[in-house]
Amino acid sequence: MNSPKPGKSGKTYISSPSKTAEILNLHNVRLKKSLGQNFLIDTNILKKIALAAELKPEDIVLEIGSGIGSLTEIMLPQIKKIICIEVDNRLAQAFKEIFRSCLSSQIDLIESDAMKLDYGELKIRTGVTKVVSNLPYKISAPLIIKIMLEAPEIEHYCLTIQKDIADRLTAKKGDKNYSSYTVKASFLADFKILFPVSRSCFIPVPFVDSVVVKAGRKVSKKTADIDTPDFFGFVEDCFLHRRKMLINSLLASNEHKYVDKINLIIKMLHGIGKDKNLRAEDLRSDDFLFLYRSLKAN
């Protein structure tokens, strides 16, 4: 199979349904639901994603779940280099055949489980500036947090994810989707839903809706004093029993570490105009930061 030549008129893109089917059949690939494999087969949507990512000639883009290169092909003419991550050996072999003329020079393919990589080391080694991906559904929620924690220097993200994950990322206090995941994510970045992607744009057709989300990593001196893993543990303790009062969740946390601080927590809640009987979902992200800082100070 010839390497793709993006930009030529009359070109049949990898993402066209017929071309995708041809590649999968040629390499005897059957997509695995267990790996969350859903390929975009709408070239216009892929171009819209690339446009939303605001790609620049100097960008080095990280693409996770590159598959057979549908998004890779669209981005390649617009940037300096793409670092592709693919765990499925069958797809990796197909990808190598398709992009053989670009490997090493403009594409690095890493055959690995995205959840097992060290993104801090990857950032140092490759100089990644942006993450633009159609993330595998199975790992999208934890993977977003993992990359942002390990590589805070990567500030720009444009991701296709499940709508329910996007709703959790962008939820406000009191919303049904507001959770510890929301608070942790909002501590790390600002998230914005850009546009929906119909189920019919994928093969196999997923059981969930998808959206494209843009994120800007927060790098703030105001939170430089925060021990992020410890703060995240505190947030998880606050949401331990979602339907219970925050105080009761903290009392039930592991090691009962808040038992002797409950009166102090109640006092701090009153200090920000909150009732002691509230639930964790009634607090803003900044409120959790205030409580955490106050507990550490005392």
C-alpha positions as CSV (number, residue, x, y, z in Angstrom):
1,M,0.0,0.0,0.0
2,N,1.3,3.4,-0.9
3,S,2.0,6.0,1.8
4,P,-0.7,8.7,1.9
5,K,0.0,12.0,0.2
6,P,-2.2,14.5,2.0
7,G,-3.4,17.5,0.2
8,K,-3.6,16.2,-3.4
9,S,-6.9,16.9,-5.1
10,G,-9.0,13.8,-5.7
11,K,-7.3,11.9,-2.9
12,T,-9.1,9.2,-1.1
13,Y,-8.4,9.7,2.6
14,I,-7.8,6.8,5.0
15,S,-10.9,8.0,6.9
16,S,-13.2,7.4,4.0
17,P,-15.4,4.4,4.8
18,S,-14.3,2.4,1.8
19,K,-10.5,3.0,2.4
20,T,-10.8,2.2,6.1
21,A,-12.6,-1.1,5.2
22,E,-9.9,-1.9,2.6
23,I,-7.0,-1.3,5.0
24,L,-8.7,-3.3,7.8
25,N,-9.4,-6.2,5.5
26,L,-6.0,-6.2,3.9
27,H,-4.3,-6.5,7.3
28,N,-7.0,-8.9,8.6
29,V,-7.9,-6.5,11.5
30,R,-11.1,-6.9,13.5
31,L,-11.6,-4.0,15.9
32,K,-11.7,-4.9,19.6
33,K,-14.4,-3.4,21.8
34,S,-12.2,-4.5,24.8
35,L,-9.7,-1.8,23.7
36,G,-12.3,0.8,23.1
37,Q,-11.4,0.9,19.4
38,N,-13.8,3.1,17.4
39,F,-12.4,4.6,14.2
40,L,-13.6,8.0,12.8
41,I,-14.7,7.5,9.1
42,D,-15.7,11.1,8.5
43,T,-12.9,13.2,6.9
44,N,-14.7,16.5,7.4
45,I,-14.9,15.8,11.1
46,L,-11.2,15.0,11.3
47,K,-10.4,18.2,9.4
48,K,-12.6,20.1,11.9
49,I,-10.7,18.5,14.8
50,A,-7.3,19.5,13.3
51,L,-8.6,23.1,12.7
52,A,-9.9,23.3,16.3
53,A,-6.4,22.1,17.6
54,E,-4.9,25.3,16.0
55,L,-2.0,23.4,14.7
56,K,1.3,25.2,13.9
57,P,4.3,24.3,11.7
58,E,6.5,24.0,14.8
59,D,4.1,21.7,16.8
60,I,5.1,18.3,17.9
61,V,1.8,16.5,18.5
62,L,1.1,13.5,20.7
63,E,-1.7,11.2,19.3
64,I,-2.8,8.4,21.4
65,G,-4.7,5.5,19.8
66,S,-3.4,6.4,16.3
67,G,-4.9,3.2,14.8
68,I,-4.4,3.1,11.0
69,G,-3.6,6.9,10.9
70,S,-6.9,8.6,10.0
71,L,-6.2,11.6,12.1
72,T,-2.4,11.3,11.6
73,E,-2.9,11.8,7.9
74,I,-4.9,15.0,8.3
75,M,-2.4,16.6,10.8
76,L,0.8,15.5,9.1
77,P,1.1,18.3,6.5
78,Q,0.4,21.0,9.1
79,I,3.0,20.2,11.9
80,K,6.6,19.4,12.5
81,K,6.2,15.9,14.0
82,I,3.7,13.4,15.4
83,I,4.4,11.0,18.3
84,C,1.8,8.2,17.9
85,I,0.9,5.7,20.6
86,E,-0.7,2.4,19.6
87,V,-1.1,-0.8,21.7
88,D,-2.6,-3.1,19.1
89,N,0.2,-4.8,17.1
90,R,-2.0,-5.5,14.1
91,L,-2.9,-1.8,13.8
92,A,0.7,-0.8,14.4
93,Q,1.9,-3.0,11.5
94,A,-0.8,-1.5,9.2
95,F,0.3,2.0,10.3
96,K,3.9,1.3,9.5
97,E,3.1,0.1,6.1
98,I,0.9,3.1,5.3
99,F,3.3,5.7,6.7
100,R,6.6,4.0,6.0
101,S,8.1,7.0,4.1
102,C,7.4,9.3,7.1
103,L,8.6,7.1,10.0
104,S,11.4,8.6,12.1
105,S,11.5,11.7,9.9
106,Q,8.1,13.1,10.8
107,I,6.4,10.3,12.7
108,D,7.5,8.3,15.8
109,L,5.4,5.2,16.5
110,I,5.5,3.9,20.1
111,E,3.9,0.5,20.5
112,S,2.8,0.6,24.1
113,D,-0.1,0.7,26.5
114,A,-0.9,4.4,26.9
115,M,-1.7,3.9,30.6
116,K,1.8,2.5,31.2
117,L,3.9,5.3,29.7
118,D,5.7,8.0,31.6
119,Y,4.5,11.2,30.0
120,G,7.0,13.4,31.8
121,E,9.8,11.4,30.3
122,L,8.1,11.4,26.9
123,K,7.8,15.2,27.0
124,I,11.5,15.6,27.8
125,R,12.5,13.1,25.1
126,T,10.2,14.3,22.3
127,G,9.4,17.9,23.0
128,V,5.6,17.3,22.6
129,T,3.7,20.6,22.5
130,K,0.1,19.4,22.1
131,V,-2.1,16.4,22.5
132,V,-4.6,15.8,19.7
133,S,-6.3,12.4,19.8
134,N,-9.4,10.4,19.3
135,L,-8.9,8.7,22.7
136,P,-9.7,5.0,23.2
137,Y,-13.0,5.0,25.1
138,K,-11.9,2.5,27.7
139,I,-9.1,4.7,29.1
140,S,-10.0,8.3,28.2
141,A,-11.1,9.4,31.7
142,P,-8.0,8.3,33.7
143,L,-5.6,8.9,30.8
144,I,-6.5,12.7,30.7
145,I,-5.6,13.1,34.4
146,K,-2.5,10.9,34.1
147,I,-1.0,12.9,31.2
148,M,-1.7,16.3,32.9
149,L,-0.2,15.2,36.1
150,E,2.9,13.7,34.6
151,A,3.6,16.3,32.0
152,P,2.3,19.7,33.2
153,E,4.4,21.4,30.5
154,I,2.0,20.2,27.8
155,E,-0.5,23.0,27.9
156,H,-2.8,22.3,24.9
157,Y,-5.3,19.5,24.3
158,C,-7.9,18.7,21.6
159,L,-9.6,15.4,22.3
160,T,-12.5,13.3,21.0
161,I,-14.1,11.6,24.0
162,Q,-17.4,10.2,25.2
163,K,-20.0,12.8,25.9
164,D,-20.5,11.5,29.4
165,I,-16.8,12.0,30.2
166,A,-17.0,15.5,28.8
167,D,-20.1,16.2,30.9
168,R,-18.1,15.2,34.0
169,L,-15.2,17.4,33.0
170,T,-17.3,20.5,32.5
171,A,-19.9,20.0,35.2
172,K,-20.7,22.7,37.7
173,K,-21.4,22.3,41.4
174,G,-24.8,20.8,42.0
175,D,-25.0,19.1,38.6
176,K,-25.6,15.4,38.5
177,N,-22.3,14.9,36.7
178,Y,-20.3,16.9,39.2
179,S,-17.9,14.5,41.1
180,S,-14.4,14.2,42.5
181,Y,-13.2,13.7,38.9
182,T,-14.6,17.1,38.0
183,V,-12.8,18.8,40.8
184,K,-9.5,17.1,40.1
185,A,-9.8,17.9,36.3
186,S,-10.7,21.5,36.9
187,F,-7.7,21.9,39.2
188,L,-5.5,20.8,36.3
189,A,-7.1,22.5,33.3
190,D,-9.9,24.5,31.8
191,F,-12.2,22.3,29.6
192,K,-14.6,23.4,26.9
193,I,-16.9,21.2,24.7
194,L,-16.5,22.4,21.1
195,F,-18.9,20.2,19.0
196,P,-20.6,16.8,18.9
197,V,-19.6,13.9,16.8
198,S,-22.4,11.6,15.6
199,R,-22.2,7.9,16.4
200,S,-22.6,7.3,12.6
201,C,-19.1,8.9,12.1
202,F,-17.5,5.8,13.7
203,I,-16.9,2.2,13.0
204,P,-18.0,0.1,14.8
205,V,-20.8,2.4,15.8
206,P,-20.4,3.1,19.5
207,F,-23.2,2.8,22.1
208,V,-22.3,6.3,23.4
209,D,-22.3,9.8,22.0
210,S,-19.0,11.6,21.4
211,V,-17.8,15.2,21.5
212,V,-14.6,17.1,20.8
213,V,-13.2,18.9,23.9
214,K,-10.5,21.5,24.1
215,A,-8.4,21.9,27.3
216,G,-5.8,24.4,28.4
217,R,-3.5,23.1,31.2
218,K,-3.4,25.4,34.2
219,V,0.1,26.3,35.3
220,S,-0.5,28.7,38.2
221,K,1.7,30.1,40.9
222,K,-1.4,30.3,43.1
223,T,-1.4,26.5,43.4
224,A,2.3,25.9,43.5
225,D,2.1,25.1,47.2
226,I,-0.4,22.3,46.7
227,D,0.7,18.7,47.0
228,T,-1.5,17.5,44.1
229,P,-1.7,13.8,44.9
230,D,-2.5,14.6,48.6
231,F,-5.1,17.2,47.5
232,F,-6.7,14.7,45.2
233,G,-6.9,12.2,48.0
234,F,-8.7,14.8,50.1
235,V,-11.2,15.5,47.3
236,E,-11.9,11.7,46.9
237,D,-12.5,11.5,50.7
238,C,-15.0,14.3,50.4
239,F,-16.9,12.5,47.7
240,L,-16.6,9.1,49.4
241,H,-20.3,8.7,49.9
242,R,-21.9,10.9,47.2
243,R,-25.4,11.1,48.7
244,K,-24.1,11.7,52.3
245,M,-23.1,14.9,53.9
246,L,-19.5,15.9,53.3
247,I,-18.8,15.7,57.1
248,N,-20.0,12.1,57.2
249,S,-17.9,11.2,54.1
250,L,-14.8,12.5,55.8
251,L,-15.6,10.7,59.0
252,A,-15.9,7.5,57.1
253,S,-12.6,7.9,55.2
254,N,-9.7,5.5,55.5
255,E,-7.8,5.7,58.8
256,H,-10.4,8.1,60.2
257,K,-7.8,10.9,59.7
258,Y,-10.4,13.7,59.9
259,V,-12.1,12.7,63.2
260,D,-10.2,15.2,65.3
261,K,-10.6,17.9,62.7
262,I,-14.4,17.9,62.1
263,N,-15.1,20.9,64.3
264,L,-12.4,22.8,62.4
265,I,-13.9,21.8,59.1
266,I,-17.4,22.9,60.3
267,K,-15.9,26.3,61.3
268,M,-14.2,26.7,58.0
269,L,-17.5,25.9,56.1
270,H,-19.3,28.5,58.2
271,G,-16.4,30.9,57.3
272,I,-17.3,30.6,53.6
273,G,-21.1,30.8,54.2
274,K,-21.7,27.1,54.0
275,D,-23.9,24.9,56.2
276,K,-22.3,21.8,57.9
277,N,-25.0,19.6,56.4
278,L,-24.0,20.2,52.8
279,R,-22.8,17.5,50.4
280,A,-19.5,17.6,48.5
281,E,-21.3,18.3,45.3
282,D,-22.4,21.7,46.7
283,L,-18.9,23.0,46.9
284,R,-16.9,24.8,44.1
285,S,-13.4,23.6,43.1
286,D,-12.0,26.7,44.9
287,D,-13.9,25.7,48.1
288,F,-12.1,22.4,48.2
289,L,-8.8,24.2,47.8
290,F,-9.6,26.5,50.7
291,L,-10.6,23.6,53.0
292,Y,-7.5,21.7,52.0
293,R,-5.1,24.6,52.6
294,S,-6.8,25.5,55.9
295,L,-6.5,21.9,57.2
296,K,-2.8,21.8,56.3
297,A,-2.2,25.1,58.0
298,N,-3.8,23.8,61.2
